């Protein structure tokens, strides 16, 4: 009786570890593919967004916004 409880707990722990590792690897590859298809904000997006707000951005302003966004990565 005690041996079967031991094996149950043993296989439970092993399956949780394997499932966690597989889940991590699958979610990491999914997220990498998602970033390839939908890249983060870039310079052209910032320029277009400012134009839609009625402003004509200078390159200095665009660089400042990009630098401030990159600080939070």
CHARMM-style PDB file with segment names, atoms N, HN, CA, C and O in Angstrom:
ATOM      1  N   UNK     1       0.820  -1.195   0.000  1.00  0.00      PROA
ATOM      2  CA  UNK     1       0.000   0.000   0.000  1.00  0.00      PROA
ATOM      3  C   UNK     1       0.863   1.258   0.000  1.00  0.00      PROA
ATOM      4  O   UNK     1       0.608   2.203  -0.747  1.00  0.00      PROA
ATOM      5  N   UNK     2       1.893   1.255   0.855  1.00  0.00      PROA
ATOM      6  HN  UNK     2       2.101   0.487   1.463  1.00  0.00      PROA
ATOM      7  CA  UNK     2       2.754   2.428   0.924  1.00  0.00      PROA
ATOM      8  C   UNK     2       3.586   2.589  -0.339  1.00  0.00      PROA
ATOM      9  O   UNK     2       3.928   3.708  -0.722  1.00  0.00      PROA
ATOM     10  N   UNK     3       3.910   1.488  -0.980  1.00  0.00      PROA
ATOM     11  HN  UNK     3       3.633   0.579  -0.669  1.00  0.00      PROA
ATOM     12  CA  UNK     3       4.704   1.560  -2.202  1.00  0.00      PROA
ATOM     13  C   UNK     3       3.903   2.214  -3.319  1.00  0.00      PROA
ATOM     14  O   UNK     3       4.462   2.992  -4.093  1.00  0.00      PROA
ATOM     15  N   UNK     4       2.623   1.925  -3.423  1.00  0.00      PROA
ATOM     16  HN  UNK     4       2.169   1.293  -2.795  1.00  0.00      PROA
ATOM     17  CA  UNK     4       1.818   2.528  -4.482  1.00  0.00      PROA
ATOM     18  C   UNK     4       1.638   4.022  -4.250  1.00  0.00      PROA
ATOM     19  O   UNK     4       1.563   4.782  -5.216  1.00  0.00      PROA
ATOM     20  N   UNK     5       1.566   4.464  -3.003  1.00  0.00      PROA
ATOM     21  HN  UNK     5       1.627   3.848  -2.218  1.00  0.00      PROA
ATOM     22  CA  UNK     5       1.467   5.899  -2.719  1.00  0.00      PROA
ATOM     23  C   UNK     5       2.768   6.588  -3.118  1.00  0.00      PROA
ATOM     24  O   UNK     5       2.765   7.681  -3.685  1.00  0.00      PROA
ATOM     25  N   UNK     6       3.885   5.920  -2.806  1.00  0.00      PROA
ATOM     26  HN  UNK     6       3.887   5.032  -2.346  1.00  0.00      PROA
ATOM     27  CA  UNK     6       5.186   6.468  -3.197  1.00  0.00      PROA
ATOM     28  C   UNK     6       5.277   6.657  -4.709  1.00  0.00      PROA
ATOM     29  O   UNK     6       5.692   7.717  -5.179  1.00  0.00      PROA
ATOM     30  N   UNK     7       4.891   5.631  -5.474  1.00  0.00      PROA
ATOM     31  HN  UNK     7       4.553   4.770  -5.092  1.00  0.00      PROA
ATOM     32  CA  UNK     7       4.976   5.746  -6.932  1.00  0.00      PROA
ATOM     33  C   UNK     7       4.007   6.789  -7.467  1.00  0.00      PROA
ATOM     34  O   UNK     7       4.320   7.487  -8.432  1.00  0.00      PROA
ATOM     35  N   UNK     8       2.840   6.901  -6.857  1.00  0.00      PROA
ATOM     36  HN  UNK     8       2.585   6.334  -6.074  1.00  0.00      PROA
ATOM     37  CA  UNK     8       1.882   7.923  -7.280  1.00  0.00      PROA
ATOM     38  C   UNK     8       2.475   9.313  -7.107  1.00  0.00      PROA
ATOM     39  O   UNK     8       2.400  10.138  -8.017  1.00  0.00      PROA
ATOM     40  N   UNK     9       3.061   9.577  -5.950  1.00  0.00      PROA
ATOM     41  HN  UNK     9       3.121   8.907  -5.211  1.00  0.00      PROA
ATOM     42  CA  UNK     9       3.665  10.887  -5.693  1.00  0.00      PROA
ATOM     43  C   UNK     9       4.865  11.100  -6.605  1.00  0.00      PROA
ATOM     44  O   UNK     9       5.067  12.200  -7.120  1.00  0.00      PROA
ATOM     45  N   UNK    10       5.664  10.055  -6.806  1.00  0.00      PROA
ATOM     46  HN  UNK    10       5.500   9.161  -6.388  1.00  0.00      PROA
ATOM     47  CA  UNK    10       6.826  10.155  -7.687  1.00  0.00      PROA
ATOM     48  C   UNK    10       6.411  10.553  -9.100  1.00  0.00      PROA
ATOM     49  O   UNK    10       6.972  11.490  -9.670  1.00  0.00      PROA
ATOM     50  N   UNK    11       5.428   9.844  -9.673  1.00  0.00      PROA
ATOM     51  HN  UNK    11       4.973   9.083  -9.211  1.00  0.00      PROA
ATOM     52  CA  UNK    11       5.001  10.145 -11.041  1.00  0.00      PROA
ATOM     53  C   UNK    11       4.264  11.476 -11.123  1.00  0.00      PROA
ATOM     54  O   UNK    11       4.305  12.144 -12.156  1.00  0.00      PROA
ATOM     55  N   UNK    12       3.600  11.860 -10.060  1.00  0.00      PROA
ATOM     56  HN  UNK    12       3.566  11.316  -9.221  1.00  0.00      PROA
ATOM     57  CA  UNK    12       2.940  13.169 -10.033  1.00  0.00      PROA
ATOM     58  C   UNK    12       3.970  14.286 -10.126  1.00  0.00      PROA
ATOM     59  O   UNK    12       3.798  15.234 -10.892  1.00  0.00      PROA
ATOM     60  N   UNK    13       5.038  14.172  -9.347  1.00  0.00      PROA
ATOM     61  HN  UNK    13       5.178  13.402  -8.725  1.00  0.00      PROA
ATOM     62  CA  UNK    13       6.097  15.192  -9.372  1.00  0.00      PROA
ATOM     63  C   UNK    13       6.789  15.213 -10.725  1.00  0.00      PROA
ATOM     64  O   UNK    13       7.037  16.286 -11.275  1.00  0.00      PROA
ATOM     65  N   UNK    14       7.102  14.050 -11.266  1.00  0.00      PROA
ATOM     66  HN  UNK    14       6.900  13.178 -10.819  1.00  0.00      PROA
ATOM     67  CA  UNK    14       7.764  13.977 -12.577  1.00  0.00      PROA
ATOM     68  C   UNK    14       6.878  14.598 -13.658  1.00  0.00      PROA
ATOM     69  O   UNK    14       7.361  15.368 -14.488  1.00  0.00      PROA
ATOM     70  N   UNK    15       5.598  14.271 -13.651  1.00  0.00      PROA
ATOM     71  HN  UNK    15       5.205  13.646 -12.976  1.00  0.00      PROA
ATOM     72  CA  UNK    15       4.703  14.804 -14.687  1.00  0.00      PROA
ATOM     73  C   UNK    15       4.527  16.313 -14.546  1.00  0.00      PROA
ATOM     74  O   UNK    15       4.406  17.015 -15.550  1.00  0.00      PROA
ATOM     75  N   UNK    16       4.510  16.819 -13.316  1.00  0.00      PROA
ATOM     76  HN  UNK    16       4.607  16.248 -12.500  1.00  0.00      PROA
ATOM     77  CA  UNK    16       4.424  18.274 -13.137  1.00  0.00      PROA
ATOM     78  C   UNK    16       5.672  18.976 -13.658  1.00  0.00      PROA
ATOM     79  O   UNK    16       5.574  20.030 -14.287  1.00  0.00      PROA
ATOM     80  N   UNK    17       6.842  18.398 -13.401  1.00  0.00      PROA
ATOM     81  HN  UNK    17       6.921  17.542 -12.890  1.00  0.00      PROA
ATOM     82  CA  UNK    17       8.089  18.995 -13.899  1.00  0.00      PROA
ATOM     83  C   UNK    17       8.153  18.971 -15.423  1.00  0.00      PROA
ATOM     84  O   UNK    17       8.516  19.969 -16.046  1.00  0.00      PROA
ATOM     85  N   UNK    18       7.806  17.849 -16.018  1.00  0.00      PROA
ATOM     86  HN  UNK    18       7.511  17.039 -15.512  1.00  0.00      PROA
ATOM     87  CA  UNK    18       7.831  17.738 -17.481  1.00  0.00      PROA
ATOM     88  C   UNK    18       6.792  18.670 -18.106  1.00  0.00      PROA
ATOM     89  O   UNK    18       7.069  19.333 -19.106  1.00  0.00      PROA
ATOM     90  N   UNK    19       5.607  18.716 -17.519  1.00  0.00      PROA
ATOM     91  HN  UNK    19       5.383  18.177 -16.707  1.00  0.00      PROA
ATOM     92  CA  UNK    19       4.568  19.598 -18.040  1.00  0.00      PROA
ATOM     93  C   UNK    19       4.946  21.067 -17.929  1.00  0.00      PROA
ATOM     94  O   UNK    19       4.667  21.855 -18.833  1.00  0.00      PROA
ATOM     95  N   UNK    20       5.575  21.430 -16.828  1.00  0.00      PROA
ATOM     96  HN  UNK    20       5.801  20.789 -16.095  1.00  0.00      PROA
ATOM     97  CA  UNK    20       6.024  22.814 -16.670  1.00  0.00      PROA
ATOM     98  C   UNK    20       7.089  23.189 -17.685  1.00  0.00      PROA
ATOM     99  O   UNK    20       7.056  24.279 -18.257  1.00  0.00      PROA
ATOM    100  N   UNK    21       8.036  22.282 -17.908  1.00  0.00      PROA
ATOM    101  HN  UNK    21       8.064  21.397 -17.444  1.00  0.00      PROA
ATOM    102  CA  UNK    21       9.104  22.551 -18.887  1.00  0.00      PROA
ATOM    103  C   UNK    21       8.533  22.655 -20.298  1.00  0.00      PROA
ATOM    104  O   UNK    21       8.896  23.558 -21.053  1.00  0.00      PROA
ATOM    105  N   UNK    22       7.634  21.726 -20.656  1.00  0.00      PROA
ATOM    106  HN  UNK    22       7.339  20.993 -20.043  1.00  0.00      PROA
ATOM    107  CA  UNK    22       7.032  21.787 -21.990  1.00  0.00      PROA
ATOM    108  C   UNK    22       6.178  23.043 -22.164  1.00  0.00      PROA
ATOM    109  O   UNK    22       6.203  23.678 -23.218  1.00  0.00      PROA
ATOM    110  N   UNK    23       5.435  23.389 -21.137  1.00  0.00      PROA
ATOM    111  HN  UNK    23       5.415  22.873 -20.280  1.00  0.00      PROA
ATOM    112  CA  UNK    23       4.624  24.603 -21.205  1.00  0.00      PROA
ATOM    113  C   UNK    23       5.471  25.849 -21.388  1.00  0.00      PROA
ATOM    114  O   UNK    23       5.122  26.742 -22.160  1.00  0.00      PROA
ATOM    115  N   UNK    24       6.592  25.903 -20.669  1.00  0.00      PROA
ATOM    116  HN  UNK    24       6.875  25.177 -20.042  1.00  0.00      PROA
ATOM    117  CA  UNK    24       7.498  27.042 -20.814  1.00  0.00      PROA
ATOM    118  C   UNK    24       8.060  27.128 -22.224  1.00  0.00      PROA
ATOM    119  O   UNK    24       8.064  28.202 -22.824  1.00  0.00      PROA
ATOM    120  N   UNK    25       8.535  26.007 -22.758  1.00  0.00      PROA
ATOM    121  HN  UNK    25       8.532  25.134 -22.270  1.00  0.00      PROA
ATOM    122  CA  UNK    25       9.135  26.015 -24.093  1.00  0.00      PROA
ATOM    123  C   UNK    25       8.102  26.359 -25.170  1.00  0.00      PROA
ATOM    124  O   UNK    25       8.403  27.115 -26.093  1.00  0.00      PROA
ATOM    125  N   UNK    26       6.901  25.817 -25.062  1.00  0.00      PROA
ATOM    126  HN  UNK    26       6.656  25.202 -24.313  1.00  0.00      PROA
ATOM    127  CA  UNK    26       5.867  26.115 -26.051  1.00  0.00      PROA
ATOM    128  C   UNK    26       5.433  27.580 -25.986  1.00  0.00      PROA
ATOM    129  O   UNK    26       5.255  28.220 -27.022  1.00  0.00      PROA
ATOM    130  N   UNK    27       5.265  28.103 -24.793  1.00  0.00      PROA
ATOM    131  HN  UNK    27       5.410  27.583 -23.951  1.00  0.00      PROA
ATOM    132  CA  UNK    27       4.842  29.503 -24.687  1.00  0.00      PROA
ATOM    133  C   UNK    27       5.947  30.447 -25.158  1.00  0.00      PROA
ATOM    134  O   UNK    27       5.667  31.494 -25.741  1.00  0.00      PROA
ATOM    135  N   UNK    28       7.211  30.072 -24.901  1.00  0.00      PROA
ATOM    136  HN  UNK    28       7.438  29.221 -24.428  1.00  0.00      PROA
ATOM    137  CA  UNK    28       8.320  30.909 -25.369  1.00  0.00      PROA
ATOM    138  C   UNK    28       8.376  30.948 -26.892  1.00  0.00      PROA
ATOM    139  O   UNK    28       8.576  32.016 -27.471  1.00  0.00      PROA
ATOM    140  N   UNK    29       8.204  29.800 -27.555  1.00  0.00      PROA
ATOM    141  HN  UNK    29       8.042  28.932 -27.085  1.00  0.00      PROA
ATOM    142  CA  UNK    29       8.247  29.783 -29.017  1.00  0.00      PROA
ATOM    143  C   UNK    29       7.035  30.507 -29.596  1.00  0.00      PROA
ATOM    144  O   UNK    29       7.154  31.191 -30.613  1.00  0.00      PROA
ATOM    145  N   UNK    30       5.875  30.366 -28.965  1.00  0.00      PROA
ATOM    146  HN  UNK    30       5.778  29.811 -28.139  1.00  0.00      PROA
ATOM    147  CA  UNK    30       4.681  31.085 -29.437  1.00  0.00      PROA
ATOM    148  C   UNK    30       4.900  32.589 -29.342  1.00  0.00      PROA
ATOM    149  O   UNK    30       4.548  33.327 -30.263  1.00  0.00      PROA
ATOM    150  N   UNK    31       5.483  33.052 -28.226  1.00  0.00      PROA
ATOM    151  HN  UNK    31       5.768  32.453 -27.478  1.00  0.00      PROA
ATOM    152  CA  UNK    31       5.696  34.481 -28.035  1.00  0.00      PROA
ATOM    153  C   UNK    31       6.728  35.023 -29.019  1.00  0.00      PROA
ATOM    154  O   UNK    31       6.579  36.148 -29.498  1.00  0.00      PROA
ATOM    155  N   UNK    32       7.765  34.257 -29.331  1.00  0.00      PROA
ATOM    156  HN  UNK    32       7.886  33.343 -28.941  1.00  0.00      PROA
ATOM    157  CA  UNK    32       8.757  34.687 -30.325  1.00  0.00      PROA
ATOM    158  C   UNK    32       8.102  34.840 -31.695  1.00  0.00      PROA
ATOM    159  O   UNK    32       8.356  35.819 -32.397  1.00  0.00      PROA
ATOM    160  N   UNK    33       7.259  33.880 -32.080  1.00  0.00      PROA
ATOM    161  HN  UNK    33       7.053  33.085 -31.510  1.00  0.00      PROA
ATOM    162  CA  UNK    33       6.556  33.982 -33.357  1.00  0.00      PROA
ATOM    163  C   UNK    33       5.612  35.177 -33.369  1.00  0.00      PROA
ATOM    164  O   UNK    33       5.486  35.861 -34.384  1.00  0.00      PROA
ATOM    165  N   UNK    34       4.954  35.427 -32.255  1.00  0.00      PROA
ATOM    166  HN  UNK    34       5.056  34.871 -31.430  1.00  0.00      PROA
ATOM    167  CA  UNK    34       4.048  36.573 -32.161  1.00  0.00      PROA
ATOM    168  C   UNK    34       4.806  37.882 -32.351  1.00  0.00      PROA
ATOM    169  O   UNK    34       4.320  38.773 -33.048  1.00  0.00      PROA
ATOM    170  N   UNK    35       5.977  38.015 -31.751  1.00  0.00      PROA
ATOM    171  HN  UNK    35       6.371  37.291 -31.185  1.00  0.00      PROA
ATOM    172  CA  UNK    35       6.767  39.241 -31.904  1.00  0.00      PROA
ATOM    173  C   UNK    35       7.300  39.395 -33.326  1.00  0.00      PROA
ATOM    174  O   UNK    35       7.478  40.519 -33.796  1.00  0.00      PROA
ATOM    175  N   UNK    36       7.556  38.287 -34.016  1.00  0.00      PROA
ATOM    176  HN  UNK    36       7.411  37.375 -33.634  1.00  0.00      PROA
ATOM    177  CA  UNK    36       7.987  38.392 -35.414  1.00  0.00      PROA
ATOM    178  C   UNK    36       6.850  38.918 -36.281  1.00  0.00      PROA
ATOM    179  O   UNK    36       7.074  39.750 -37.160  1.00  0.00      PROA
ATOM    180  N   UNK    37       5.635  38.440 -36.040  1.00  0.00      PROA
ATOM    181  HN  UNK    37       5.453  37.764 -35.326  1.00  0.00      PROA
ATOM    182  CA  UNK    37       4.485  38.868 -36.844  1.00  0.00      PROA
ATOM    183  C   UNK    37       4.002  40.265 -36.449  1.00  0.00      PROA
ATOM    184  O   UNK    37       3.548  41.024 -37.305  1.00  0.00      PROA
ATOM    185  N   UNK    38       4.095  40.609 -35.172  1.00  0.00      PROA
ATOM    186  HN  UNK    38       4.465  39.992 -34.477  1.00  0.00      PROA
ATOM    187  CA  UNK    38       3.643  41.904 -34.664  1.00  0.00      PROA
ATOM    188  C   UNK    38       4.785  42.567 -33.908  1.00  0.00      PROA
ATOM    189  O   UNK    38       4.848  42.489 -32.681  1.00  0.00      PROA
ATOM    190  N   UNK    39       5.689  43.219 -34.635  1.00  0.00      PROA
ATOM    191  HN  UNK    39       5.638  43.282 -35.632  1.00  0.00      PROA
ATOM    192  CA  UNK    39       6.852  43.802 -33.966  1.00  0.00      PROA
ATOM    193  C   UNK    39       6.429  44.939 -33.032  1.00  0.00      PROA
ATOM    194  O   UNK    39       5.377  45.549 -33.223  1.00  0.00      PROA
ATOM    195  N   UNK    40       7.255  45.216 -32.026  1.00  0.00      PROA
ATOM    196  HN  UNK    40       8.110  44.720 -31.872  1.00  0.00      PROA
ATOM    197  CA  UNK    40       6.949  46.322 -31.128  1.00  0.00      PROA
ATOM    198  C   UNK    40       7.025  47.657 -31.869  1.00  0.00      PROA
ATOM    199  O   UNK    40       7.388  47.707 -33.045  1.00  0.00      PROA
ATOM    200  N   UNK    41       6.685  48.711 -31.180  1.00  0.00      PROA
ATOM    201  HN  UNK    41       6.391  48.670 -30.225  1.00  0.00      PROA
ATOM    202  CA  UNK    41       6.623  50.044 -31.784  1.00  0.00      PROA
ATOM    203  C   UNK    41       7.986  50.417 -32.352  1.00  0.00      PROA
ATOM    204  O   UNK    41       9.016  50.232 -31.703  1.00  0.00      PROA
ATOM    205  N   UNK    42       7.974  50.947 -33.580  1.00  0.00      PROA
ATOM    206  HN  UNK    42       7.138  51.097 -34.107  1.00  0.00      PROA
ATOM    207  CA  UNK    42       9.221  51.389 -34.188  1.00  0.00      PROA
ATOM    208  C   UNK    42       9.098  52.867 -34.576  1.00  0.00      PROA
ATOM    209  O   UNK    42       8.092  53.513 -34.282  1.00  0.00      PROA
ATOM    210  N   UNK    43      10.114  53.380 -35.225  1.00  0.00      PROA
ATOM    211  HN  UNK    43      10.931  52.855 -35.464  1.00  0.00      PROA
ATOM    212  CA  UNK    43      10.204  54.803 -35.549  1.00  0.00      PROA
ATOM    213  C   UNK    43       9.066  55.263 -36.468  1.00  0.00      PROA
ATOM    214  O   UNK    43       8.487  56.329 -36.260  1.00  0.00      PROA
ATOM    215  N   UNK    44       8.753  54.458 -37.476  1.00  0.00      PROA
ATOM    216  HN  UNK    44       9.223  53.592 -37.645  1.00  0.00      PROA
ATOM    217  CA  UNK    44       7.687  54.849 -38.405  1.00  0.00      PROA
ATOM    218  C   UNK    44       6.327  54.895 -37.726  1.00  0.00      PROA
ATOM    219  O   UNK    44       5.504  55.754 -38.044  1.00  0.00      PROA
ATOM    220  N   UNK    45       6.085  53.987 -36.802  1.00  0.00      PROA
ATOM    221  HN  UNK    45       6.754  53.289 -36.543  1.00  0.00      PROA
ATOM    222  CA  UNK    45       4.818  53.996 -36.078  1.00  0.00      PROA
ATOM    223  C   UNK    45       4.675  55.251 -35.228  1.00  0.00      PROA
ATOM    224  O   UNK    45       3.593  55.834 -35.154  1.00  0.00      PROA
ATOM    225  N   UNK    46       5.759  55.664 -34.589  1.00  0.00      PROA
ATOM    226  HN  UNK    46       6.638  55.190 -34.649  1.00  0.00      PROA
ATOM    227  CA  UNK    46       5.721  56.875 -33.761  1.00  0.00      PROA
ATOM    228  C   UNK    46       5.462  58.090 -34.629  1.00  0.00      PROA
ATOM    229  O   UNK    46       4.660  58.951 -34.267  1.00  0.00      PROA
ATOM    230  N   UNK    47       6.132  58.173 -35.777  1.00  0.00      PROA
ATOM    231  HN  UNK    47       6.784  57.474 -36.071  1.00  0.00      PROA
ATOM    232  CA  UNK    47       5.917  59.314 -36.674  1.00  0.00      PROA
ATOM    233  C   UNK    47       4.468  59.378 -37.148  1.00  0.00      PROA
ATOM    234  O   UNK    47       3.864  60.451 -37.164  1.00  0.00      PROA
ATOM    235  N   UNK    48       3.916  58.237 -37.531  1.00  0.00      PROA
ATOM    236  HN  UNK    48       4.407  57.366 -37.518  1.00  0.00      PROA
ATOM    237  CA  UNK    48       2.539  58.206 -38.019  1.00  0.00      PROA
ATOM    238  C   UNK    48       1.549  58.558 -36.906  1.00  0.00      PROA
ATOM    239  O   UNK    48       0.564  59.256 -37.145  1.00  0.00      PROA
ATOM    240  N   UNK    49       1.808  58.084 -35.721  1.00  0.00      PROA
ATOM    241  HN  UNK    49       2.608  57.516 -35.527  1.00  0.00      PROA
ATOM    242  CA  UNK    49       0.923  58.387 -34.600  1.00  0.00      PROA
ATOM    243  C   UNK    49       0.919  59.890 -34.296  1.00  0.00      PROA
ATOM    244  O   UNK    49      -0.130  60.469 -34.012  1.00  0.00      PROA
ATOM    245  N   UNK    50       2.083  60.504 -34.355  1.00  0.00      PROA
ATOM    246  HN  UNK    50       2.935  60.034 -34.585  1.00  0.00      PROA
ATOM    247  CA  UNK    50       2.151  61.949 -34.090  1.00  0.00      PROA
ATOM    248  C   UNK    50       1.493  62.734 -35.218  1.00  0.00      PROA
ATOM    249  O   UNK    50       0.877  63.770 -34.966  1.00  0.00      PROA
ATOM    250  N   UNK    51       1.610  62.262 -36.457  1.00  0.00      PROA
ATOM    251  HN  UNK    51       2.110  61.420 -36.662  1.00  0.00      PROA
ATOM    252  CA  UNK    51       0.934  62.931 -37.573  1.00  0.00      PROA
ATOM    253  C   UNK    51      -0.574  62.854 -37.415  1.00  0.00      PROA
ATOM    254  O   UNK    51      -1.283  63.813 -37.721  1.00  0.00      PROA
ATOM    255  N   UNK    52      -1.068  61.718 -36.939  1.00  0.00      PROA
ATOM    256  HN  UNK    52      -0.492  60.939 -36.691  1.00  0.00      PROA
ATOM    257  CA  UNK    52      -2.512  61.578 -36.730  1.00  0.00      PROA
ATOM    258  C   UNK    52      -3.017  62.493 -35.623  1.00  0.00      PROA
ATOM    259  O   UNK    52      -4.184  62.884 -35.615  1.00  0.00      PROA
ATOM    260  N   UNK    53      -2.136  62.832 -34.692  1.00  0.00      PROA
ATOM    261  HN  UNK    53      -1.188  62.514 -34.698  1.00  0.00      PROA
ATOM    262  CA  UNK    53      -2.519  63.760 -33.627  1.00  0.00      PROA
ATOM    263  C   UNK    53      -2.382  65.213 -34.073  1.00  0.00      PROA
ATOM    264  O   UNK    53      -2.675  66.127 -33.301  1.00  0.00      PROA
ATOM    265  N   UNK    54      -1.947  65.430 -35.287  1.00  0.00      PROA
ATOM    266  HN  UNK    54      -1.709  64.688 -35.914  1.00  0.00      PROA
ATOM    267  CA  UNK    54      -1.845  66.779 -35.812  1.00  0.00      PROA
ATOM    268  C   UNK    54      -0.500  67.431 -35.586  1.00  0.00      PROA
ATOM    269  O   UNK    54      -0.394  68.654 -35.678  1.00  0.00      PROA
ATOM    270  N   UNK    55       0.523  66.662 -35.294  1.00  0.00      PROA
ATOM    271  HN  UNK    55       0.436  65.669 -35.219  1.00  0.00      PROA
ATOM    272  CA  UNK    55       1.862  67.215 -35.074  1.00  0.00      PROA
ATOM    273  C   UNK    55       2.808  66.673 -36.123  1.00  0.00      PROA
ATOM    274  O   UNK    55       2.646  65.550 -36.601  1.00  0.00      PROA
ATOM    275  N   UNK    56       3.786  67.467 -36.475  1.00  0.00      PROA
ATOM    276  HN  UNK    56       3.918  68.380 -36.086  1.00  0.00      PROA
ATOM    277  CA  UNK    56       4.839  67.011 -37.369  1.00  0.00      PROA
ATOM    278  C   UNK    56       6.086  66.814 -36.512  1.00  0.00      PROA
ATOM    279  O   UNK    56       6.701  67.795 -36.093  1.00  0.00      PROA
ATOM    280  N   UNK    57       6.468  65.578 -36.245  1.00  0.00      PROA
ATOM    281  HN  UNK    57       5.968  64.781 -36.585  1.00  0.00      PROA
ATOM    282  CA  UNK    57       7.574  65.347 -35.317  1.00  0.00      PROA
ATOM    283  C   UNK    57       8.932  65.557 -35.976  1.00  0.00      PROA
ATOM    284  O   UNK    57       9.129  65.253 -37.153  1.00  0.00      PROA
ATOM    285  N   UNK    58       9.853  66.082 -35.191  1.00  0.00      PROA
ATOM    286  HN  UNK    58       9.693  66.329 -34.235  1.00  0.00      PROA
ATOM    287  CA  UNK    58      11.237  66.144 -35.654  1.00  0.00      PROA
ATOM    288  C   UNK    58      11.915  64.823 -35.303  1.00  0.00      PROA
ATOM    289  O   UNK    58      11.400  64.038 -34.507  1.00  0.00      PROA
ATOM    290  N   UNK    59      13.055  64.595 -35.900  1.00  0.00      PROA
ATOM    291  HN  UNK    59      13.473  65.233 -36.547  1.00  0.00      PROA
ATOM    292  CA  UNK    59      13.779  63.350 -35.626  1.00  0.00      PROA
ATOM    293  C   UNK    59      14.218  63.288 -34.171  1.00  0.00      PROA
ATOM    294  O   UNK    59      14.272  62.212 -33.575  1.00  0.00      PROA
ATOM    295  N   UNK    60      14.531  64.446 -33.602  1.00  0.00      PROA
ATOM    296  HN  UNK    60      14.488  65.320 -34.085  1.00  0.00      PROA
ATOM    297  CA  UNK    60      14.934  64.493 -32.200  1.00  0.00      PROA
ATOM    298  C   UNK    60      13.790  64.032 -31.287  1.00  0.00      PROA
ATOM    299  O   UNK    60      14.014  63.282 -30.337  1.00  0.00      PROA
ATOM    300  N   UNK    61      12.566  64.484 -31.582  1.00  0.00      PROA
ATOM    301  HN  UNK    61      12.384  65.093 -32.354  1.00  0.00      PROA
ATOM    302  CA  UNK    61      11.418  64.073 -30.777  1.00  0.00      PROA
ATOM    303  C   UNK    61      11.173  62.568 -30.892  1.00  0.00      PROA
ATOM    304  O   UNK    61      10.887  61.902 -29.897  1.00  0.00      PROA
ATOM    305  N   UNK    62      11.286  62.043 -32.096  1.00  0.00      PROA
ATOM    306  HN  UNK    62      11.518  62.584 -32.905  1.00  0.00      PROA
ATOM    307  CA  UNK    62      11.087  60.611 -32.314  1.00  0.00      PROA
ATOM    308  C   UNK    62      12.131  59.821 -31.544  1.00  0.00      PROA
ATOM    309  O   UNK    62      11.803  58.814 -30.916  1.00  0.00      PROA
ATOM    310  N   UNK    63      13.391  60.264 -31.582  1.00  0.00      PROA
ATOM    311  HN  UNK    63      13.657  61.082 -32.092  1.00  0.00      PROA
ATOM    312  CA  UNK    63      14.455  59.571 -30.858  1.00  0.00      PROA
ATOM    313  C   UNK    63      14.218  59.622 -29.347  1.00  0.00      PROA
ATOM    314  O   UNK    63      14.477  58.646 -28.643  1.00  0.00      PROA
ATOM    315  N   UNK    64      13.721  60.771 -28.847  1.00  0.00      PROA
ATOM    316  HN  UNK    64      13.510  61.563 -29.419  1.00  0.00      PROA
ATOM    317  CA  UNK    64      13.441  60.875 -27.418  1.00  0.00      PROA
ATOM    318  C   UNK    64      12.353  59.894 -26.996  1.00  0.00      PROA
ATOM    319  O   UNK    64      12.454  59.264 -25.944  1.00  0.00      PROA
ATOM    320  N   UNK    65      11.318  59.767 -27.814  1.00  0.00      PROA
ATOM    321  HN  UNK    65      11.236  60.278 -28.669  1.00  0.00      PROA
ATOM    322  CA  UNK    65      10.231  58.833 -27.490  1.00  0.00      PROA
ATOM    323  C   UNK    65      10.735  57.396 -27.537  1.00  0.00      PROA
ATOM    324  O   UNK    65      10.408  56.598 -26.659  1.00  0.00      PROA
ATOM    325  N   UNK    66      11.529  57.058 -28.551  1.00  0.00      PROA
ATOM    326  HN  UNK    66      11.795  57.707 -29.264  1.00  0.00      PROA
ATOM    327  CA  UNK    66      12.088  55.705 -28.637  1.00  0.00      PROA
ATOM    328  C   UNK    66      12.991  55.398 -27.444  1.00  0.00      PROA
ATOM    329  O   UNK    66      12.941  54.300 -26.889  1.00  0.00      PROA
ATOM    330  N   UNK    67      13.813  56.366 -27.052  1.00  0.00      PROA
ATOM    331  HN  UNK    67      13.853  57.258 -27.503  1.00  0.00      PROA
ATOM    332  CA  UNK    67      14.696  56.142 -25.901  1.00  0.00      PROA
ATOM    333  C   UNK    67      13.911  55.968 -24.615  1.00  0.00      PROA
ATOM    334  O   UNK    67      14.263  55.133 -23.782  1.00  0.00      PROA
ATOM    335  N   UNK    68      12.850  56.747 -24.443  1.00  0.00      PROA
ATOM    336  HN  UNK    68      12.564  57.425 -25.120  1.00  0.00      PROA
ATOM    337  CA  UNK    68      12.054  56.614 -23.229  1.00  0.00      PROA
ATOM    338  C   UNK    68      11.304  55.281 -23.211  1.00  0.00      PROA
ATOM    339  O   UNK    68      11.105  54.705 -22.142  1.00  0.00      PROA
ATOM    340  N   UNK    69      10.885  54.783 -24.377  1.00  0.00      PROA
ATOM    341  HN  UNK    69      11.047  55.251 -25.246  1.00  0.00      PROA
ATOM    342  CA  UNK    69      10.213  53.485 -24.428  1.00  0.00      PROA
ATOM    343  C   UNK    69      11.194  52.340 -24.195  1.00  0.00      PROA
ATOM    344  O   UNK    69      10.829  51.329 -23.595  1.00  0.00      PROA
ATOM    345  N   UNK    70      12.432  52.485 -24.659  1.00  0.00      PROA
ATOM    346  HN  UNK    70      12.728  53.306 -25.146  1.00  0.00      PROA
ATOM    347  CA  UNK    70      13.420  51.430 -24.494  1.00  0.00      PROA
ATOM    348  C   UNK    70      13.908  51.310 -23.052  1.00  0.00      PROA
ATOM    349  O   UNK    70      14.446  50.269 -22.671  1.00  0.00      PROA
ATOM    350  N   UNK    71      13.730  52.358 -22.244  1.00  0.00      PROA
ATOM    351  HN  UNK    71      13.294  53.203 -22.553  1.00  0.00      PROA
ATOM    352  CA  UNK    71      14.123  52.285 -20.851  1.00  0.00      PROA
ATOM    353  C   UNK    71      13.271  51.300 -20.074  1.00  0.00      PROA
ATOM    354  O   UNK    71      13.729  50.750 -19.072  1.00  0.00      PROA
ATOM    355  N   UNK    72      12.031  51.063 -20.515  1.00  0.00      PROA
ATOM    356  HN  UNK    72      11.659  51.510 -21.329  1.00  0.00      PROA
ATOM    357  CA  UNK    72      11.113  50.201 -19.796  1.00  0.00      PROA
ATOM    358  C   UNK    72      11.163  48.742 -20.237  1.00  0.00      PROA
ATOM    359  O   UNK    72      10.389  47.928 -19.734  1.00  0.00      PROA
ATOM    360  N   UNK    73      12.045  48.394 -21.153  1.00  0.00      PROA
ATOM    361  HN  UNK    73      12.675  49.056 -21.562  1.00  0.00      PROA
ATOM    362  CA  UNK    73      12.149  46.999 -21.613  1.00  0.00      PROA
ATOM    363  C   UNK    73      12.800  46.143 -20.577  1.00  0.00      PROA
ATOM    364  OT1 UNK    73      12.972  44.943 -20.786  1.00  0.00      PROA
TER     365      UNK     73
END
